Amino acid sequence: MQRTLGTCYYPEHWPEAIWAEDARRMVDAGLTWVRIGEFAWSRLEPTPGDLRFDWLDRAIEVLGQAGLKVVLGTPTATPPRWMADKHPEMFAVDAEGRPRGFGSRRHYCFSHAGYLEESRRIVRLMAERYGRNAHVAAWQTDNEYGCHDTTISYSDAARVAFQDWLRGQFDGDIAALNTAWGNIFWSMEYNRFDQIGLPNLTVTEPNPAHGLAFRRFSSDQVVRYNRAQVDILRAYTSVPIAHNYMGRITDFDHYKVGDDLEIASWDSYPLGFLEDRVGADADHQRAYARQGDPDFQAFHHDLYRAVGKGRWWVMEQQPGPVNWAPYNPAPLPGMVRLWSWEAFAHGAEAVCYFRWRQAPFAQEQMHAGLLRPDSKDAPGMGEAQQVAEELAETPDVQPWAAPVALIFDYDAEWAWATQPHGAGLSYFSLVFEHYKALRRAGLSVDILPPTARNFSDRKLVLAPGLMHLRQDLKAALAASNAQVLHGPRSGARDGHFSIPDPLPPALPGLDVTVSRVQSLRPDMPVPLRGGGAVTGYLEELEGATAAFLETDQGAPVAVQAGHQSYCAGWLDSAGLDRLVHQLCKAAGVPIQTMPAGVRRRCTASEEFWFNHTDRPVECSPGTLPPAGVLRVPRSDRTG
């Protein structure tokens, strides 16, 4: 499939007289796609029922006539002021009971029935008008679901919808809910579903079963809202529909949203995320301040490739300093090109730069674009043009199923968030640490959803931290020929957050039982015999399965029998490197230890090497300059 570039454009921000020149310059820069419309509701409908699509008609025509393909966004992420007046209870409510307000974006509650109908109405009007427009080649629903902590709402609308959702989950049987949640504890039993409130503002922590159920409900509300838009669009268009997800937004199930879409896309801001979401220490942030974390973007590329079932884009790629992180440095020269090629190496169909021209007003006026506010080229423009020229001269990137896979489960993330058991422990961080260890070993990784059942093309599958390990997934992993890693906390809870009997992990073929668990202070790691340490979380194991990692005191930490392994602790980087090396040896997967900051990604016929450092690095294909990219023929068929 052909790889292409694009940008995000806001014609409503600029005089109509410059639209044609902007379009010409986009084409001259080698861009194919232009996304518009996703924040324009107040210009499309300035007052209720006063529809003004004429300017958008002309913008689409100008862009299309220049040779650009339009991605048209539905404008539901930014309901106009009159909408708040019409539906004053449409705002989400935070965990402290405070309603969110008007004045930025994403100011709606997914459970509000009135706003859902308003969203359906504007999407239907747009679909009727543009669904068969020859220049509109893709659609985007809404914008960045969940950004700014807007998935979970504690509104009255959410409370009533949650009660209805629970009725459906338990077939109207309140006794079944009480039993499943263990509500005999602290006399929390209910007589009716309409007695059940939301799990906030309780005197101390709420019942974890209640909290997890509310997170599942909140995710389902996002799926329902997105599906409502998609169902309308499908009646009027046959072009693909996408949504643009974000980095480390995990409070709704992206796989379920993706089931209703043709394309997964995400918004990649490596420098902003380094400060804001990676979770790195100060030394790491300083070392990669102008390059971004070497693994964070790649992790999301692989995740959204799974969400899109192979089809995915970067809908917004950082081309310069952003405005929203604690610190906002400029990218190291060459990094915009590196980020673009890294996305293509991981299978992206398109990379679109945010944004075309820097805005001189409002919240994002400090956010760089490809153009400065005065329309002169910004530094990122030259690198985007270089990528366009390189794409025109090189063959397409061919996809490839990696022999190493890593399972990521949103439900497990909610379970860990509901009961982390130790400060700072999260499922996302646990999985990301395993991913980084695989990448340090020079491996390419496919991320799989927890619904995966066929592992015939995998040699190694890692499934850390699946607190509710579904029986069919457990059986499929046990029946596979791949080396499989479980733990820590795998199978620690049933579907309603009770400790199961038999005790976890209850894995076929492994004689191992978790007898006790503890969380560790950050300054009290438990050393491993031979190097590395357990940090944060450690389980005590019983059973006869042989250990291949032990504490200095001889207690088992990682055990292995046949093709299944269980790790009972959260390992530091040295411990994870040892774990990965042992698993790869057992799986017959060759490793290639990477120089610090260098990463390798294989495709069907090539290897891409990326230098995320600010200095030249020697590696096996040759010298990588700072922010350098090398594309060479595959040296093996397994990495």
PEHUCOR-V772501 format. One record per residue. N is the residue number from 1. RES is the residue in one letter. PSI is psi in radians with two decimals (999 if undefined). NEAR is the number of other C-alpha atoms within 12 Angstrom. Layout:
BEGIN
n=N res=RES psi=PSI near=NEAR
n=N res=RES psi=PSI near=NEAR
END
This chain:
BEGIN
n=1 res=M psi=2.43 near=16
n=2 res=Q psi=2.39 near=21
n=3 res=R psi=2.38 near=37
n=4 res=T psi=2.92 near=39
n=5 res=L psi=2.77 near=45
n=6 res=G psi=-3.02 near=43
n=7 res=T psi=2.96 near=45
n=8 res=C psi=2.24 near=43
n=9 res=Y psi=2.56 near=41
n=10 res=Y psi=1.43 near=37
n=11 res=P psi=-0.49 near=36
n=12 res=E psi=-0.25 near=28
n=13 res=H psi=-0.22 near=25
n=14 res=W psi=2.69 near=24
n=15 res=P psi=2.45 near=14
n=16 res=E psi=-0.44 near=22
n=17 res=A psi=-0.36 near=16
n=18 res=I psi=-0.01 near=20
n=19 res=W psi=-0.80 near=30
n=20 res=A psi=-0.69 near=25
n=21 res=E psi=-0.70 near=21
n=22 res=D psi=-0.80 near=34
n=23 res=A psi=-0.74 near=38
n=24 res=R psi=-0.75 near=21
n=25 res=R psi=-0.60 near=28
n=26 res=M psi=-0.83 near=38
n=27 res=V psi=-0.76 near=27
n=28 res=D psi=-0.53 near=23
n=29 res=A psi=-0.09 near=31
n=30 res=G psi=0.28 near=32
n=31 res=L psi=2.57 near=40
n=32 res=T psi=-0.70 near=37
n=33 res=W psi=2.60 near=43
n=34 res=V psi=2.12 near=48
n=35 res=R psi=2.33 near=47
n=36 res=I psi=2.87 near=42
n=37 res=G psi=-0.22 near=40
n=38 res=E psi=-0.21 near=39
n=39 res=F psi=0.37 near=33
n=40 res=A psi=0.32 near=34
n=41 res=W psi=-0.71 near=39
n=42 res=S psi=-0.42 near=27
n=43 res=R psi=-0.44 near=28
n=44 res=L psi=-0.53 near=31
n=45 res=E psi=1.38 near=30
n=46 res=P psi=-0.50 near=18
n=47 res=T psi=2.79 near=19
n=48 res=P psi=2.14 near=22
n=49 res=G psi=-0.14 near=18
n=50 res=D psi=1.51 near=15
n=51 res=L psi=2.25 near=21
n=52 res=R psi=1.40 near=22
n=53 res=F psi=-0.07 near=27
n=54 res=D psi=-0.70 near=19
n=55 res=W psi=-0.64 near=25
n=56 res=L psi=-0.61 near=33
n=57 res=D psi=-0.85 near=27
n=58 res=R psi=-0.68 near=21
n=59 res=A psi=-0.79 near=37
n=60 res=I psi=-0.71 near=39
n=61 res=E psi=-0.77 near=25
n=62 res=V psi=-0.81 near=27
n=63 res=L psi=-0.77 near=41
n=64 res=G psi=-0.72 near=30
n=65 res=Q psi=-0.45 near=21
n=66 res=A psi=-0.19 near=26
n=67 res=G psi=0.19 near=26
n=68 res=L psi=2.61 near=39
n=69 res=K psi=2.32 near=36
n=70 res=V psi=2.29 near=43
n=71 res=V psi=2.02 near=43
n=72 res=L psi=2.13 near=46
n=73 res=G psi=2.48 near=43
n=74 res=T psi=2.47 near=44
n=75 res=P psi=0.43 near=36
n=76 res=T psi=-0.15 near=43
n=77 res=A psi=-0.27 near=40
n=78 res=T psi=1.26 near=35
n=79 res=P psi=2.41 near=43
n=80 res=P psi=2.97 near=33
n=81 res=R psi=-0.68 near=26
n=82 res=W psi=-0.47 near=21
n=83 res=M psi=-0.69 near=31
n=84 res=A psi=-0.60 near=28
n=85 res=D psi=-0.68 near=17
n=86 res=K psi=-0.63 near=17
n=87 res=H psi=1.31 near=24
n=88 res=P psi=-0.27 near=23
n=89 res=E psi=0.29 near=30
n=90 res=M psi=-0.20 near=37
n=91 res=F psi=2.50 near=41
n=92 res=A psi=2.73 near=39
n=93 res=V psi=2.33 near=31
n=94 res=D psi=3.10 near=27
n=95 res=A psi=-0.33 near=20
n=96 res=E psi=0.09 near=16
n=97 res=G psi=0.22 near=19
n=98 res=R psi=2.21 near=17
n=99 res=P psi=2.48 near=22
n=100 res=R psi=2.76 near=29
n=101 res=G psi=3.02 near=24
n=102 res=F psi=2.63 near=24
n=103 res=G psi=-0.02 near=16
n=104 res=S psi=-1.87 near=18
n=105 res=R psi=3.03 near=33
n=106 res=R psi=0.61 near=32
n=107 res=H psi=1.06 near=38
n=108 res=Y psi=2.75 near=51
n=109 res=C psi=2.26 near=45
n=110 res=F psi=-0.36 near=46
n=111 res=S psi=-0.09 near=39
n=112 res=H psi=2.00 near=34
n=113 res=A psi=-0.66 near=25
n=114 res=G psi=-0.73 near=22
n=115 res=Y psi=-0.59 near=33
n=116 res=L psi=-0.75 near=30
n=117 res=E psi=-0.67 near=22
n=118 res=E psi=-0.67 near=32
n=119 res=S psi=-0.79 near=36
n=120 res=R psi=-0.70 near=30
n=121 res=R psi=-0.85 near=26
n=122 res=I psi=-0.60 near=40
n=123 res=V psi=-0.70 near=41
n=124 res=R psi=-0.72 near=27
n=125 res=L psi=-0.73 near=26
n=126 res=M psi=-0.70 near=40
n=127 res=A psi=-0.69 near=34
n=128 res=E psi=-0.64 near=20
n=129 res=R psi=-0.64 near=24
n=130 res=Y psi=0.00 near=35
n=131 res=G psi=-0.53 near=32
n=132 res=R psi=0.33 near=20
n=133 res=N psi=2.23 near=25
n=134 res=A psi=-0.39 near=23
n=135 res=H psi=-0.30 near=30
n=136 res=V psi=1.83 near=39
n=137 res=A psi=-0.08 near=31
n=138 res=A psi=2.80 near=38
n=139 res=W psi=2.71 near=48
n=140 res=Q psi=2.24 near=45
n=141 res=T psi=2.24 near=51
n=142 res=D psi=-2.56 near=42
n=143 res=N psi=2.08 near=38
n=144 res=E psi=1.06 near=41
n=145 res=Y psi=2.36 near=44
n=146 res=G psi=-0.27 near=36
n=147 res=C psi=2.56 near=26
n=148 res=H psi=0.53 near=25
n=149 res=D psi=0.93 near=27
n=150 res=T psi=0.16 near=36
n=151 res=T psi=-0.86 near=39
n=152 res=I psi=2.14 near=45
n=153 res=S psi=2.42 near=45
n=154 res=Y psi=0.69 near=40
n=155 res=S psi=2.94 near=35
n=156 res=D psi=-0.67 near=28
n=157 res=A psi=-0.70 near=30
n=158 res=A psi=-0.67 near=39
n=159 res=R psi=-0.85 near=31
n=160 res=V psi=-0.74 near=25
n=161 res=A psi=-0.64 near=31
n=162 res=F psi=-0.74 near=38
n=163 res=Q psi=-0.75 near=32
n=164 res=D psi=-0.70 near=26
n=165 res=W psi=-0.75 near=28
n=166 res=L psi=-0.69 near=35
n=167 res=R psi=-0.75 near=23
n=168 res=G psi=-0.69 near=17
n=169 res=Q psi=-0.60 near=21
n=170 res=F psi=0.32 near=21
n=171 res=D psi=0.65 near=15
n=172 res=G psi=0.16 near=19
n=173 res=D psi=1.73 near=18
n=174 res=I psi=-0.52 near=26
n=175 res=A psi=-0.66 near=21
n=176 res=A psi=-0.68 near=23
n=177 res=L psi=-0.80 near=30
n=178 res=N psi=-0.71 near=28
n=179 res=T psi=-0.81 near=20
n=180 res=A psi=-0.66 near=29
n=181 res=W psi=-0.15 near=33
n=182 res=G psi=0.70 near=23
n=183 res=N psi=-0.08 near=25
n=184 res=I psi=-0.46 near=15
n=185 res=F psi=2.26 near=16
n=186 res=W psi=0.47 near=13
n=187 res=S psi=0.78 near=12
n=188 res=M psi=0.24 near=21
n=189 res=E psi=2.51 near=23
n=190 res=Y psi=2.65 near=24
n=191 res=N psi=-0.45 near=17
n=192 res=R psi=2.71 near=19
n=193 res=F psi=-0.52 near=29
n=194 res=D psi=-0.03 near=20
n=195 res=Q psi=-0.26 near=18
n=196 res=I psi=2.09 near=33
n=197 res=G psi=-2.92 near=30
n=198 res=L psi=2.64 near=38
n=199 res=P psi=0.92 near=31
n=200 res=N psi=2.84 near=27
n=201 res=L psi=0.41 near=15
n=202 res=T psi=2.77 near=15
n=203 res=V psi=-0.79 near=8
n=204 res=T psi=-2.85 near=10
n=205 res=E psi=2.50 near=14
n=206 res=P psi=2.92 near=25
n=207 res=N psi=2.19 near=33
n=208 res=P psi=-0.55 near=32
n=209 res=A psi=-0.68 near=33
n=210 res=H psi=-0.80 near=37
n=211 res=G psi=-0.74 near=31
n=212 res=L psi=-0.71 near=37
n=213 res=A psi=-0.69 near=35
n=214 res=F psi=-0.62 near=41
n=215 res=R psi=-0.72 near=37
n=216 res=R psi=-0.76 near=34
n=217 res=F psi=-0.82 near=38
n=218 res=S psi=-0.68 near=42
n=219 res=S psi=-0.79 near=37
n=220 res=D psi=-0.52 near=31
n=221 res=Q psi=-0.63 near=37
n=222 res=V psi=-0.78 near=40
n=223 res=V psi=-0.80 near=33
n=224 res=R psi=-0.78 near=29
n=225 res=Y psi=-0.79 near=37
n=226 res=N psi=-0.73 near=41
n=227 res=R psi=-0.61 near=29
n=228 res=A psi=-0.68 near=32
n=229 res=Q psi=-0.77 near=40
n=230 res=V psi=-0.74 near=38
n=231 res=D psi=-0.65 near=23
n=232 res=I psi=-0.84 near=30
n=233 res=L psi=-0.70 near=38
n=234 res=R psi=-0.44 near=26
n=235 res=A psi=-0.24 near=19
n=236 res=Y psi=-0.20 near=25
n=237 res=T psi=2.68 near=26
n=238 res=S psi=0.07 near=23
n=239 res=V psi=2.79 near=29
n=240 res=P psi=2.64 near=30
n=241 res=I psi=2.37 near=42
n=242 res=A psi=2.91 near=43
n=243 res=H psi=2.60 near=50
n=244 res=N psi=1.83 near=43
n=245 res=Y psi=3.12 near=42
n=246 res=M psi=3.05 near=37
n=247 res=G psi=2.25 near=38
n=248 res=R psi=0.72 near=40
n=249 res=I psi=1.94 near=32
n=250 res=T psi=0.20 near=39
n=251 res=D psi=0.23 near=41
n=252 res=F psi=2.77 near=41
n=253 res=D psi=1.79 near=37
n=254 res=H psi=-0.53 near=45
n=255 res=Y psi=-0.74 near=37
n=256 res=K psi=-0.67 near=30
n=257 res=V psi=-0.76 near=37
n=258 res=G psi=-0.43 near=37
n=259 res=D psi=-0.40 near=25
n=260 res=D psi=0.07 near=31
n=261 res=L psi=2.77 near=37
n=262 res=E psi=-0.53 near=31
n=263 res=I psi=2.34 near=38
n=264 res=A psi=2.39 near=44
n=265 res=S psi=2.84 near=50
n=266 res=W psi=2.89 near=47
n=267 res=D psi=1.95 near=41
n=268 res=S psi=1.99 near=43
n=269 res=Y psi=1.38 near=50
n=270 res=P psi=-0.69 near=48
n=271 res=L psi=-0.70 near=43
n=272 res=G psi=-0.75 near=39
n=273 res=F psi=-0.57 near=38
n=274 res=L psi=-0.77 near=38
n=275 res=E psi=-0.54 near=33
n=276 res=D psi=-0.51 near=27
n=277 res=R psi=-0.30 near=29
n=278 res=V psi=-0.65 near=34
n=279 res=G psi=0.42 near=24
n=280 res=A psi=2.75 near=24
n=281 res=D psi=3.06 near=16
n=282 res=A psi=-0.67 near=13
n=283 res=D psi=-0.75 near=13
n=284 res=H psi=-0.74 near=21
n=285 res=Q psi=-0.69 near=29
n=286 res=R psi=-0.73 near=20
n=287 res=A psi=-0.57 near=24
n=288 res=Y psi=0.46 near=37
n=289 res=A psi=-0.55 near=35
n=290 res=R psi=0.11 near=37
n=291 res=Q psi=-0.47 near=47
n=292 res=G psi=2.79 near=43
n=293 res=D psi=2.42 near=42
n=294 res=P psi=-0.27 near=44
n=295 res=D psi=-0.31 near=42
n=296 res=F psi=-0.79 near=42
n=297 res=Q psi=-0.76 near=44
n=298 res=A psi=-0.70 near=45
n=299 res=F psi=-0.80 near=43
n=300 res=H psi=-0.57 near=47
n=301 res=H psi=-0.83 near=46
n=302 res=D psi=-0.64 near=47
n=303 res=L psi=-0.83 near=49
n=304 res=Y psi=-0.36 near=46
n=305 res=R psi=-0.66 near=40
n=306 res=A psi=-0.73 near=40
n=307 res=V psi=-0.68 near=42
n=308 res=G psi=0.12 near=39
n=309 res=K psi=0.73 near=30
n=310 res=G psi=-0.42 near=30
n=311 res=R psi=2.06 near=34
n=312 res=W psi=2.73 near=40
n=313 res=W psi=2.84 near=52
n=314 res=V psi=1.90 near=51
n=315 res=M psi=-0.50 near=48
n=316 res=E psi=2.03 near=41
n=317 res=Q psi=2.21 near=47
n=318 res=Q psi=2.18 near=49
n=319 res=P psi=-0.02 near=52
n=320 res=G psi=-2.87 near=46
n=321 res=P psi=2.49 near=40
n=322 res=V psi=-3.05 near=36
n=323 res=N psi=-0.11 near=27
n=324 res=W psi=-0.11 near=23
n=325 res=A psi=2.91 near=22
n=326 res=P psi=-0.64 near=17
n=327 res=Y psi=2.54 near=20
n=328 res=N psi=1.25 near=28
n=329 res=P psi=2.90 near=31
n=330 res=A psi=2.56 near=31
n=331 res=P psi=2.55 near=34
n=332 res=L psi=2.39 near=33
n=333 res=P psi=2.28 near=28
n=334 res=G psi=-0.29 near=36
n=335 res=M psi=-0.56 near=44
n=336 res=V psi=-0.71 near=45
n=337 res=R psi=-0.80 near=42
n=338 res=L psi=-0.86 near=45
n=339 res=W psi=-0.67 near=50
n=340 res=S psi=-0.84 near=49
n=341 res=W psi=-0.56 near=46
n=342 res=E psi=-0.72 near=49
n=343 res=A psi=-0.78 near=45
n=344 res=F psi=-0.66 near=45
n=345 res=A psi=-0.50 near=43
n=346 res=H psi=0.13 near=47
n=347 res=G psi=0.17 near=45
n=348 res=A psi=2.45 near=42
n=349 res=E psi=-0.57 near=37
n=350 res=A psi=2.57 near=45
n=351 res=V psi=2.11 near=49
n=352 res=C psi=2.24 near=50
n=353 res=Y psi=2.39 near=48
n=354 res=F psi=2.06 near=41
n=355 res=R psi=-3.12 near=41
n=356 res=W psi=-0.96 near=46
n=357 res=R psi=2.37 near=40
n=358 res=Q psi=2.34 near=37
n=359 res=A psi=2.38 near=29
n=360 res=P psi=0.07 near=19
n=361 res=F psi=2.86 near=13
n=362 res=A psi=-2.85 near=13
n=363 res=Q psi=-0.51 near=15
n=364 res=E psi=0.43 near=21
n=365 res=Q psi=-0.31 near=19
n=366 res=M psi=0.12 near=25
n=367 res=H psi=2.07 near=35
n=368 res=A psi=2.70 near=36
n=369 res=G psi=-2.96 near=42
n=370 res=L psi=-0.46 near=42
n=371 res=L psi=2.63 near=33
n=372 res=R psi=2.96 near=25
n=373 res=P psi=-0.43 near=23
n=374 res=D psi=0.18 near=15
n=375 res=S psi=0.06 near=21
n=376 res=K psi=2.70 near=18
n=377 res=D psi=2.32 near=26
n=378 res=A psi=2.87 near=27
n=379 res=P psi=-0.56 near=27
n=380 res=G psi=-0.37 near=39
n=381 res=M psi=-0.77 near=38
n=382 res=G psi=-0.67 near=26
n=383 res=E psi=-0.65 near=33
n=384 res=A psi=-0.74 near=44
n=385 res=Q psi=-0.66 near=33
n=386 res=Q psi=-0.75 near=26
n=387 res=V psi=-0.73 near=37
n=388 res=A psi=-0.74 near=31
n=389 res=E psi=-0.71 near=20
n=390 res=E psi=-0.66 near=23
n=391 res=L psi=-0.64 near=28
n=392 res=A psi=-0.38 near=17
n=393 res=E psi=-0.09 near=12
n=394 res=T psi=2.65 near=18
n=395 res=P psi=2.78 near=15
n=396 res=D psi=2.66 near=24
n=397 res=V psi=2.24 near=32
n=398 res=Q psi=2.21 near=25
n=399 res=P psi=2.83 near=27
n=400 res=W psi=2.39 near=29
n=401 res=A psi=2.00 near=31
n=402 res=A psi=2.58 near=31
n=403 res=P psi=-0.23 near=35
n=404 res=V psi=2.26 near=44
n=405 res=A psi=2.65 near=44
n=406 res=L psi=2.18 near=44
n=407 res=I psi=2.29 near=44
n=408 res=F psi=2.25 near=44
n=409 res=D psi=2.03 near=40
n=410 res=Y psi=-0.63 near=38
n=411 res=D psi=-0.64 near=43
n=412 res=A psi=-0.64 near=45
n=413 res=E psi=-0.74 near=36
n=414 res=W psi=-0.65 near=38
n=415 res=A psi=-0.79 near=42
n=416 res=W psi=-0.70 near=38
n=417 res=A psi=-0.60 near=26
n=418 res=T psi=-0.66 near=32
n=419 res=Q psi=1.32 near=30
n=420 res=P psi=-0.49 near=26
n=421 res=H psi=-0.19 near=22
n=422 res=G psi=2.50 near=22
n=423 res=A psi=2.28 near=16
n=424 res=G psi=-0.02 near=21
n=425 res=L psi=2.29 near=32
n=426 res=S psi=2.61 near=34
n=427 res=Y psi=-0.77 near=39
n=428 res=F psi=-0.82 near=38
n=429 res=S psi=-0.70 near=32
n=430 res=L psi=-0.85 near=39
n=431 res=V psi=-0.74 near=40
n=432 res=F psi=-0.65 near=41
n=433 res=E psi=-0.69 near=35
n=434 res=H psi=-0.71 near=46
n=435 res=Y psi=-0.79 near=41
n=436 res=K psi=-0.68 near=38
n=437 res=A psi=-0.70 near=39
n=438 res=L psi=-0.72 near=47
n=439 res=R psi=-0.62 near=42
n=440 res=R psi=-0.43 near=32
n=441 res=A psi=0.17 near=38
n=442 res=G psi=0.33 near=39
n=443 res=L psi=2.55 near=42
n=444 res=S psi=2.52 near=47
n=445 res=V psi=2.35 near=46
n=446 res=D psi=2.28 near=45
n=447 res=I psi=2.39 near=42
n=448 res=L psi=2.61 near=35
n=449 res=P psi=2.86 near=36
n=450 res=P psi=-0.14 near=38
n=451 res=T psi=-0.08 near=25
n=452 res=A psi=2.41 near=30
n=453 res=R psi=-0.25 near=23
n=454 res=N psi=1.97 near=23
n=455 res=F psi=0.44 near=33
n=456 res=S psi=-0.46 near=21
n=457 res=D psi=0.30 near=20
n=458 res=R psi=2.50 near=34
n=459 res=K psi=-0.45 near=34
n=460 res=L psi=2.26 near=44
n=461 res=V psi=2.17 near=48
n=462 res=L psi=2.29 near=48
n=463 res=A psi=1.04 near=45
n=464 res=P psi=2.52 near=44
n=465 res=G psi=0.28 near=47
n=466 res=L psi=1.54 near=43
n=467 res=M psi=-0.69 near=42
n=468 res=H psi=1.72 near=39
n=469 res=L psi=1.85 near=38
n=470 res=R psi=2.49 near=28
n=471 res=Q psi=-0.67 near=22
n=472 res=D psi=-0.58 near=16
n=473 res=L psi=-0.75 near=30
n=474 res=K psi=-0.79 near=31
n=475 res=A psi=-0.70 near=21
n=476 res=A psi=-0.70 near=24
n=477 res=L psi=-0.70 near=38
n=478 res=A psi=-0.57 near=29
n=479 res=A psi=-0.19 near=22
n=480 res=S psi=2.93 near=24
n=481 res=N psi=0.00 near=23
n=482 res=A psi=2.65 near=32
n=483 res=Q psi=2.32 near=38
n=484 res=V psi=2.31 near=45
n=485 res=L psi=2.24 near=46
n=486 res=H psi=2.95 near=47
n=487 res=G psi=2.93 near=43
n=488 res=P psi=2.84 near=48
n=489 res=R psi=0.18 near=48
n=490 res=S psi=2.26 near=41
n=491 res=G psi=0.37 near=36
n=492 res=A psi=-0.32 near=39
n=493 res=R psi=2.67 near=34
n=494 res=D psi=-2.99 near=30
n=495 res=G psi=-0.30 near=26
n=496 res=H psi=0.39 near=32
n=497 res=F psi=0.52 near=30
n=498 res=S psi=2.65 near=27
n=499 res=I psi=2.19 near=26
n=500 res=P psi=2.84 near=22
n=501 res=D psi=2.07 near=14
n=502 res=P psi=2.79 near=17
n=503 res=L psi=2.69 near=23
n=504 res=P psi=2.83 near=39
n=505 res=P psi=-0.19 near=45
n=506 res=A psi=0.95 near=34
n=507 res=L psi=2.30 near=38
n=508 res=P psi=2.34 near=26
n=509 res=G psi=-0.15 near=24
n=510 res=L psi=2.12 near=31
n=511 res=D psi=1.43 near=25
n=512 res=V psi=2.38 near=35
n=513 res=T psi=2.38 near=35
n=514 res=V psi=1.95 near=36
n=515 res=S psi=-0.47 near=21
n=516 res=R psi=2.65 near=18
n=517 res=V psi=2.69 near=23
n=518 res=Q psi=2.59 near=26
n=519 res=S psi=2.58 near=29
n=520 res=L psi=2.49 near=24
n=521 res=R psi=2.57 near=18
n=522 res=P psi=-0.50 near=18
n=523 res=D psi=0.28 near=12
n=524 res=M psi=1.02 near=15
n=525 res=P psi=2.71 near=24
n=526 res=V psi=1.96 near=33
n=527 res=P psi=2.56 near=28
n=528 res=L psi=2.50 near=33
n=529 res=R psi=2.07 near=23
n=530 res=G psi=-0.05 near=17
n=531 res=G psi=2.58 near=21
n=532 res=G psi=3.10 near=26
n=533 res=A psi=2.81 near=33
n=534 res=V psi=2.32 near=40
n=535 res=T psi=2.48 near=35
n=536 res=G psi=-0.87 near=31
n=537 res=Y psi=2.36 near=37
n=538 res=L psi=2.35 near=39
n=539 res=E psi=2.55 near=37
n=540 res=E psi=2.30 near=30
n=541 res=L psi=2.51 near=36
n=542 res=E psi=2.66 near=26
n=543 res=G psi=3.00 near=24
n=544 res=A psi=-0.08 near=15
n=545 res=T psi=2.38 near=26
n=546 res=A psi=2.45 near=25
n=547 res=A psi=2.50 near=30
n=548 res=F psi=-0.12 near=29
n=549 res=L psi=2.34 near=38
n=550 res=E psi=2.75 near=33
n=551 res=T psi=2.95 near=30
n=552 res=D psi=-0.42 near=18
n=553 res=Q psi=0.02 near=13
n=554 res=G psi=0.13 near=19
n=555 res=A psi=2.41 near=26
n=556 res=P psi=2.42 near=34
n=557 res=V psi=-0.77 near=44
n=558 res=A psi=2.25 near=44
n=559 res=V psi=2.74 near=39
n=560 res=Q psi=2.37 near=34
n=561 res=A psi=2.22 near=26
n=562 res=G psi=-2.21 near=24
n=563 res=H psi=0.27 near=32
n=564 res=Q psi=2.44 near=40
n=565 res=S psi=2.69 near=45
n=566 res=Y psi=2.27 near=50
n=567 res=C psi=2.19 near=47
n=568 res=A psi=0.17 near=46
n=569 res=G psi=2.82 near=46
n=570 res=W psi=1.89 near=46
n=571 res=L psi=2.61 near=41
n=572 res=D psi=-3.13 near=29
n=573 res=S psi=-0.68 near=27
n=574 res=A psi=-0.71 near=26
n=575 res=G psi=-0.70 near=34
n=576 res=L psi=-0.64 near=38
n=577 res=D psi=-0.74 near=31
n=578 res=R psi=-0.75 near=32
n=579 res=L psi=-0.85 near=43
n=580 res=V psi=-0.72 near=44
n=581 res=H psi=-0.73 near=30
n=582 res=Q psi=-0.77 near=30
n=583 res=L psi=-0.73 near=40
n=584 res=C psi=-0.66 near=36
n=585 res=K psi=-0.78 near=18
n=586 res=A psi=-0.57 near=27
n=587 res=A psi=-0.18 near=28
n=588 res=G psi=0.55 near=22
n=589 res=V psi=2.01 near=31
n=590 res=P psi=2.53 near=27
n=591 res=I psi=2.81 near=31
n=592 res=Q psi=1.72 near=28
n=593 res=T psi=2.24 near=25
n=594 res=M psi=2.52 near=29
n=595 res=P psi=2.67 near=26
n=596 res=A psi=2.22 near=29
n=597 res=G psi=-0.06 near=36
n=598 res=V psi=2.40 near=43
n=599 res=R psi=2.67 near=44
n=600 res=R psi=2.40 near=46
n=601 res=R psi=2.20 near=51
n=602 res=C psi=2.56 near=40
n=603 res=T psi=-2.95 near=35
n=604 res=A psi=-0.53 near=27
n=605 res=S psi=-0.09 near=24
n=606 res=E psi=2.93 near=30
n=607 res=E psi=2.41 near=36
n=608 res=F psi=2.32 near=38
n=609 res=W psi=2.32 near=44
n=610 res=F psi=2.25 near=48
n=611 res=N psi=1.85 near=42
n=612 res=H psi=0.22 near=45
n=613 res=T psi=3.01 near=36
n=614 res=D psi=0.42 near=27
n=615 res=R psi=2.75 near=23
n=616 res=P psi=2.55 near=21
n=617 res=V psi=2.34 near=27
n=618 res=E psi=2.26 near=22
n=619 res=C psi=3.07 near=26
n=620 res=S psi=-0.60 near=21
n=621 res=P psi=-0.29 near=22
n=622 res=G psi=-2.86 near=17
n=623 res=T psi=2.23 near=20
n=624 res=L psi=2.09 near=30
n=625 res=P psi=2.95 near=26
n=626 res=P psi=2.37 near=29
n=627 res=A psi=0.55 near=37
n=628 res=G psi=2.69 near=37
n=629 res=V psi=2.25 near=38
n=630 res=L psi=2.41 near=33
n=631 res=R psi=1.98 near=29
n=632 res=V psi=2.81 near=24
n=633 res=P psi=2.65 near=18
n=634 res=R psi=2.32 near=22
n=635 res=S psi=-0.19 near=21
n=636 res=D psi=3.11 near=19
n=637 res=R psi=0.29 near=21
n=638 res=T psi=-0.23 near=32
n=639 res=G psi=999 near=38
END
